[in-house]
Amino acid sequence: MSTQAPVRKVTVNTLQALKKRGEKFACLTAYDSLFAELISSAGAEVILVGDSLGMVLQGHDSTLPVTLDDMIYHMTCVRAGNTGALVMADLPFMSYAAEPQTLESAAALMRVGAHMVKLEGGAWIAESTRLLTERGIPVCAHMGLTPQSINRLGGYRVQGRDTSQANAMVEEAQMLEDKGASILLLECVPVELARQITELLSIPVIGIGAGPHTDGQIMVMHDMLGITPPSIKPPKFIKNFLPESNDGIRGAFAAYVAAVKNGSFPAPEHCFN
Ligand code: KIV
């Protein structure tokens, strides 16, 4: 009889079931096979191959220079190390500006092993969400602070603080779910707005700087290891888990996963009210 543990394979259904049971799930970014192995083995349910790689790996001051070829390369690396997490890949800046282009870009990422693609935007990505979903490509819609729009937003700031912006965000989140989005990601929004959206939607909601009530939490890997590049002002919502690890980087990933699941992260000091 085999003594090997069964291989865990996280799917959208797994996340949906966790949301139903009120159990939190943990997500982290990764960009290569080694870290994909460490993060998935630590029990994180989701790995994001994020276009944040433009800032933490390539040294740019925004995510705008990242290309689809960059994303394909890093997605291929992550696939090689992943041990069962659901892997989402970002569609980078201007790779989904028109509908046929969106389908081609998403297909390229799915061909190298992505399980889902992530697009930044609200109502304007609704039609792309429908097209992708109908053709078998699951979508994570990223709302709130959307770094690819940094030049329009005017800075890395909390979004949805005023009532009309908050109401619009609630409406657009519902619209994206109705169009078939499998996951919503909220970045840098006030705690109560994130709570309202999480309770309203039936799809899982992942938060970063969005308080403790979202179904899952995500952080950029470098931020939770305390190695945010010096050129980036560390955001309020990050926490370095390395000091509380007794097993180096492996222990820091395990501590993060445990803190998300037991609800001790994010704490009030990581949230916007
Ligand atoms: O690119 C990225 O890493 C992201 C996270 C900040 C959510 O979109």
Residues whose N, C-alpha, C, O or C-beta is under 5 A from the ligand:
A	BS01	KIV	T29 G50 D51 S52 I208
